[in-house]
Amino acid sequence: MLKVKLLGAAQEVGRSGILLTLDDGSKILLDYGVSLEGEEPQFPLPVKPKEISFVSLSHAHLDHSGALPLLYVSASPPLVTTPLTLSLSDLLIRDFLKLSKYYVPYEYSEVKGMMENAVLKGFNETYEFGGVTVSLVDAGHIPGSAMISIDTGSYTVVYTGDYALHDTCLLRMGDKSALSKADLVVTESTYAEFDHPPRDWVEREFIATVTEVIEGGGTVLIPAFAVGRAQEILCVLAKYNFPYKVYVDGMAKAANDLILEDSHLLRDPGLFEKAVGMATKVRDWNDRKKAVEEASVIVSPAGMLQGGPSEYYMEKIMEKEKNAVVFVSFAIPETPARQVLETGVFASPTKKGMVKARVEWFDFSAHCGKSELIETVKISKSNAKFLLVHGEAEAERAMKKYVEEQGREALMPALGEEVEIEI
């Protein structure tokens, strides 16, 4: 009988970690991330690395990858993932180590161990281990992101990771084929309570807003996650032939370079090349000072205004009404970005005050919305079972209701709970 234990992402978003124990006792770990909500990073529940047959990583974001090096302190399990996910994870984890103000229970040597034990597979390629076949299919979330399909010969488990069933400027929608073959679907439920607005409308409103600010002589700061959202925003600007100055700063520059190397994974490689080409890389502090003094768009991590160059830019633009800060990602609770949106106050280690600049938020989500999650249920096998992760309790309850309305069974385990599933 299959056993599933949630080490994280149980009725919460962040620190994903799903431990599968197969009928023969072998253990497979799917993702192992950290939560960046609040001041101090939160890690998933511990696991014994030497007992793990292999690990598979869905994508590079830290809430899925950030705890992986812990497994390589005392063991060396194979890590199955895509080449781009590995290189982007290395970039993000090393930056996390460098910038963290708190103790992180691993060092660069463990990151190196993670890299050395990677088993790299492209989409739809397979990895065989002890009679189990693993394949990775395009998840449509960020470049390199994958749903993970595990075929034991008796049943198939599909872990969606974070996924999207809608096209974006950067990526094609996720590959639905694996979802229709699964006996158990372990699915995110982040946005189960609502749908995202039509993408074309969001893009047009976004372009109109930043154009209006720049034509009024202002500077637009777009705090963006270095991997995924920064590239999407640059592609939107390129798609609409945005005629004004665009700067890109921070780790987004390195991420752009890595993604260019695997641009065949993108929906329109030519558009991304155009987007990168039209953006000016910020090289030093002189460039930063220049950028905030001219009518321009600045795309910069950190997306939550918590460290990174965006913190500096916010301090410089916040007091002038002609400027704007435009958020393009979900604002994680207890972050400076969330505080700005909820209270109008920005607080950094060196500055605190009311934001006089215009504040906007646009939904550029790369997750499934309500309708896409319901579609996932509808295309699944009539007897498929669903295990819900990566959603707040209310979202998971909503998803559970959709699944049951379609005549399928849904489970929403608590943190640390191990459930037995008969397939």
MOURMO-V310485 format. One record per residue. PSI is psi in whole degrees, 0 to 359 (none if undefined). D_CENTER is the distance of its C-alpha to the mean C-alpha in Angstrom with 2 decimals. Layout:
BEGIN
{{PSI,D_CENTER} {PSI,D_CENTER}}
END
This chain:
BEGIN
{{137,31.44} {136,27.63} {139,26.27} {128,22.71} {130,21.83} {117,18.78} {351,18.20} {179,15.37} {30,13.24} {106,16.76} {36,17.25} {159,14.53} {125,10.82} {162,9.68} {55,11.39} {140,11.10} {113,14.29} {120,16.50} {117,19.93} {134,22.06} {113,25.80} {174,27.60} {327,31.26} {5,32.55} {352,30.83} {146,28.27} {135,24.89} {130,21.47} {128,18.32} {110,14.96} {157,12.10} {92,13.12} {182,10.87} {155,11.87} {132,11.81} {15,12.24} {132,14.07} {184,17.59} {322,19.26} {132,19.09} {141,16.15} {130,16.52} {158,16.51} {171,16.72} {151,20.27} {156,22.13} {152,22.88} {105,25.74} {324,24.36} {345,27.74} {353,27.63} {128,24.47} {313,25.34} {164,22.02} {148,18.28} {134,15.67} {127,12.06} {318,9.71} {177,7.14} {343,7.02} {144,4.54} {333,7.55} {356,7.35} {335,7.79} {342,9.84} {344,11.58} {358,14.63} {318,15.42} {338,18.17} {330,20.07} {343,21.03} {13,22.83} {319,25.13} {4,27.64} {181,26.59} {59,25.18} {145,23.49} {141,22.34} {109,18.60} {120,17.89} {178,15.01} {156,14.95} {318,16.46} {322,13.76} {320,11.10} {312,13.88} {323,14.74} {325,11.37} {317,11.01} {315,14.57} {311,13.98} {319,11.35} {319,13.37} {322,16.59} {321,15.65} {315,14.71} {319,18.14} {322,19.89} {343,18.85} {130,18.80} {356,21.91} {165,22.12} {129,23.15} {127,20.58} {32,22.34} {167,21.85} {183,22.79} {330,22.27} {326,24.57} {327,22.22} {319,19.38} {318,22.11} {320,23.00} {313,19.53} {318,19.73} {338,23.30} {12,22.67} {139,20.07} {106,21.18} {128,19.62} {136,19.63} {175,18.95} {135,18.14} {6,21.00} {158,22.52} {155,23.60} {126,23.95} {133,26.97} {111,27.49} {42,30.48} {0,30.79} {135,27.10} {123,25.39} {135,21.65} {149,20.10} {129,16.68} {150,16.18} {126,13.96} {345,11.10} {18,10.73} {299,6.98} {165,6.70} {130,9.93} {350,10.98} {146,8.72} {146,11.36} {148,12.93} {120,15.39} {128,19.01} {112,21.62} {115,25.22} {355,27.83} {330,30.74} {329,31.41} {166,28.15} {129,24.62} {131,21.42} {124,18.20} {120,14.87} {337,12.40} {210,9.17} {133,6.74} {165,9.06} {136,11.09} {37,14.85} {147,15.48} {149,15.90} {177,14.49} {324,16.27} {319,13.98} {153,13.51} {158,15.69} {160,14.85} {156,14.02} {115,17.17} {347,18.89} {320,21.58} {327,20.33} {327,19.88} {351,23.58} {356,24.77} {141,23.18} {328,25.45} {127,22.66} {116,19.25} {106,16.73} {144,14.40} {156,11.70} {31,13.57} {309,11.43} {41,13.52} {343,16.60} {348,18.96} {164,18.72} {153,18.11} {150,16.47} {161,19.28} {133,20.39} {318,18.30} {320,21.52} {316,22.74} {314,19.67} {314,20.00} {318,23.74} {320,23.61} {310,21.17} {319,23.50} {320,26.51} {309,25.33} {327,24.55} {316,27.75} {317,29.80} {314,28.77} {320,29.49} {344,32.75} {9,33.70} {11,33.41} {169,30.19} {136,27.11} {118,23.65} {127,20.83} {95,17.31} {126,14.99} {143,11.66} {138,8.57} {329,10.14} {115,7.83} {290,7.33} {321,8.83} {317,11.81} {321,12.73} {315,12.62} {319,14.89} {321,17.15} {322,17.56} {315,18.56} {320,21.05} {321,22.41} {321,22.76} {14,24.98} {49,26.84} {122,26.19} {358,29.38} {171,28.66} {133,27.49} {128,23.77} {148,22.64} {136,19.46} {171,19.18} {205,17.54} {344,15.05} {331,14.00} {313,17.42} {321,16.86} {318,13.53} {315,15.63} {318,18.30} {320,16.34} {325,14.90} {327,18.50} {337,19.75} {38,17.89} {346,18.28} {343,19.85} {349,16.46} {161,16.03} {319,17.76} {89,20.19} {324,20.47} {321,23.36} {320,21.55} {319,18.90} {320,21.86} {317,23.62} {315,20.75} {322,20.57} {328,24.36} {351,24.91} {135,22.87} {125,24.83} {130,23.32} {120,24.18} {329,26.12} {184,27.65} {331,28.70} {319,31.33} {321,28.78} {315,26.79} {324,30.07} {318,30.95} {319,27.72} {351,28.15} {358,31.77} {162,31.42} {104,30.23} {170,26.88} {131,23.15} {115,21.09} {116,17.39} {137,16.23} {162,13.73} {145,13.39} {334,11.65} {12,13.29} {27,16.56} {86,16.60} {178,17.98} {170,17.63} {334,19.92} {331,18.69} {316,20.61} {313,23.72} {319,23.44} {318,23.12} {326,26.21} {328,28.06} {346,27.35} {338,27.25} {359,31.04} {126,31.94} {337,31.87} {343,31.67} {175,28.18} {147,24.86} {125,21.38} {111,18.98} {140,15.66} {12,13.12} {162,10.19} {132,10.63} {110,12.84} {134,12.27} {149,15.81} {31,18.10} {160,16.62} {324,18.82} {313,16.86} {321,17.47} {320,21.03} {314,21.70} {323,20.75} {328,22.76} {344,25.67} {8,25.90} {134,26.17} {133,24.27} {125,24.77} {175,24.06} {339,26.09} {356,28.63} {145,28.77} {137,28.73} {172,29.92} {141,29.66} {114,27.59} {339,30.16} {157,27.91} {138,26.61} {125,23.30} {157,21.25} {133,17.96} {140,16.72} {92,14.41} {38,12.28} {143,9.77} {28,7.97} {158,8.60} {141,12.17} {185,14.74} {310,17.89} {323,19.84} {325,17.36} {321,17.08} {321,20.87} {321,21.17} {316,19.37} {317,22.10} {328,24.83} {356,24.24} {167,24.09} {149,27.35} {335,29.79} {15,29.86} {149,26.16} {151,24.81} {135,21.45} {123,19.77} {133,17.33} {174,14.40} {47,11.36} {148,13.45} {162,16.03} {317,19.52} {320,20.62} {318,17.78} {324,18.45} {321,22.13} {317,21.75} {320,19.98} {319,22.75} {316,25.31} {316,24.07} {314,24.16} {328,27.61} {336,28.91} {11,28.33} {23,30.42} {162,27.83} {139,27.20} {138,24.13} {141,23.40} {78,21.31} {155,22.12} {168,22.15} {128,20.74} {353,22.87} {134,24.57} {124,25.41} {144,26.33} {131,28.62} {122,28.05} {122,30.92} {none,30.08}}
END
